[in-house]
C-alpha cells in the first residue's frame, strides 16, 4: 500500500518520516482559499481535505493520501504567510500584544483505499502557544533570517524563533504542521502494522 503526502512542506515531510520510513510526495496544486461561514477549525480541515482529495483523485491502487493544513489565529484573526517584511513584523507584534497567546489549528484529511473500500478521515488538532515579550530589534533580526516569509503568522516553532516561545499547550508536531499521533493511528488501522 502506497503512502502519499499531499504537501510540498519540508517540515511535514520530516514529520511523516518519523511515522513511516517510506512514502511518496505529490503536491496537490490546490489554490488555498478560505470559505465563508466556516469556523477556523473547519477551514483548516477543509483546506486539508481539498489537498488530499486532489492527490487521491489523480492516483491509483491501494493507498493512503495525507493532506494537512495549518492556520494560526488570534482574536479571530487568521494569520497567513506575510506578503512582505513589513507585514511579517506587524504579525509578530500583534501576536505579542495582550496576553501573548494564540492558537495553531492543524487540519488533517486522510483518504484510504483498500480494494474497493474508500474511506476519509477528517480531524484537527489545536495548540495554544505562549510567546515571550520580543523587542523590535529581536523581531527585525528574526525577519532578517529569511525564515519568516514562508510561514503562517511569520514564524516557525521549529527553527530559530523557538527562543521566543515560552510554552505550548498541545502536541508539538501539530504546531509544526502535521499531527503525527493522529496520522500514526490512521496508518496503523489501515495497514495492520
SVG drawing of the C-alpha trace seen along z (x, -y; Angstrom):
<svg xmlns="http://www.w3.org/2000/svg" viewBox="-22 -48 41 54">
<polyline fill="none" stroke="black" stroke-width="0.4" points="0.0,0.0 1.4,-3.4 1.5,-6.2 1.4,-9.6 1.9,-13.0 -0.1,-15.7 2.3,-18.6 5.5,-20.2 6.3,-21.3 9.7,-20.1 8.5,-20.2 5.6,-17.9 7.9,-15.6 10.3,-15.4 7.4,-14.7 5.9,-12.0 9.4,-10.3 9.0,-9.9 5.9,-7.8 6.8,-5.8 10.2,-5.5 8.9,-5.3 6.3,-7.4 5.8,-9.5 5.3,-13.2 2.7,-14.5 1.9,-18.2 -1.8,-19.0 -1.5,-22.3 -4.8,-23.3 -5.3,-27.1 -5.8,-27.6 -9.0,-29.7 -10.9,-30.2 -14.7,-29.7 -17.3,-31.9 -19.3,-30.7 -16.8,-28.1 -15.1,-28.1 -11.3,-28.3 -11.2,-24.5 -13.5,-23.8 -11.3,-26.0 -8.2,-24.0 -9.9,-20.7 -11.5,-21.9 -8.1,-23.0 -6.5,-19.7 -9.4,-17.9 -9.0,-19.8 -5.3,-18.9 -5.8,-15.2 -8.7,-14.8 -6.9,-16.4 -4.0,-14.0 -6.2,-11.0 -8.2,-11.6 -5.0,-11.6 -3.5,-8.4 -4.5,-4.8 -4.3,-1.5 -4.4,-0.8 -3.1,-3.9 -3.2,-6.3 -3.2,-10.0 -2.4,-12.5 -3.4,-16.2 -2.8,-18.7 -3.2,-22.5 -2.2,-24.8 -3.9,-28.0 -2.6,-30.5 -5.3,-32.5 -5.5,-35.2 -8.7,-37.1 -10.5,-35.5 -7.9,-37.0 -6.3,-34.4 -2.6,-34.9 -1.5,-33.6 2.0,-33.9 3.2,-37.5 3.4,-39.3 6.5,-41.3 8.8,-42.0 6.7,-44.9 3.7,-42.6 5.8,-39.9 6.8,-42.5 3.2,-43.5 2.1,-39.9 4.7,-39.2 3.9,-42.5 0.2,-41.5 0.9,-38.0 2.8,-39.5 0.0,-42.1 -2.1,-41.5 -1.7,-38.0 0.9,-37.0 -1.0,-33.8 -2.5,-32.5 -3.7,-29.2 -2.4,-27.0 -5.0,-24.7 -3.8,-22.0 -6.5,-20.2 -5.9,-16.7 -7.6,-14.8 -6.6,-11.3 -8.1,-9.2 -7.6,-5.5 -8.3,-2.9 -8.0,0.8 -9.5,3.0 -12.9,1.4 -13.2,-0.3 -12.6,-4.1 -12.7,-6.0 -11.8,-9.5 -10.8,-10.6 -11.2,-14.3 -9.9,-15.8 -7.9,-18.7 -5.6,-19.4 -5.3,-22.7 -2.3,-24.0 -2.1,-27.1 1.2,-29.0 2.6,-31.4 5.2,-33.8 7.7,-35.8 8.0,-39.6 10.0,-40.2 11.9,-43.5 11.7,-45.4 15.4,-44.5 14.8,-40.8 11.8,-40.9 14.0,-42.5 16.8,-40.1 14.3,-37.2 12.9,-38.5 16.4,-39.0 17.0,-35.2 14.6,-34.8 12.6,-32.1 9.6,-34.3 8.3,-34.7 7.1,-31.2 5.2,-30.5 1.8,-31.3 2.0,-34.2 5.6,-34.8 7.2,-32.3 8.1,-28.6 8.2,-27.0 10.9,-24.5 13.6,-27.0 15.4,-30.0 12.1,-31.5 11.8,-28.8 13.8,-31.0 10.7,-33.3 8.2,-30.5 7.6,-30.4 5.5,-27.2 2.9,-25.4 -0.2,-23.5 -0.8,-20.6 1.1,-18.4 4.4,-19.9 4.1,-18.2 0.6,-19.7 2.2,-23.1 4.8,-22.4 2.2,-21.2 1.3,-17.5 -0.4,-15.8 1.8,-12.7 -0.1,-11.0 -3.3,-11.1 -1.6,-10.1 0.1,-7.1 -3.3,-5.8 -4.8,-6.0 -1.9,-4.3 -1.8,-1.5 -5.6,-1.0 -5.3,-0.6 -2.0,1.3 -2.4,3.6 1.1,2.8"/>
</svg>
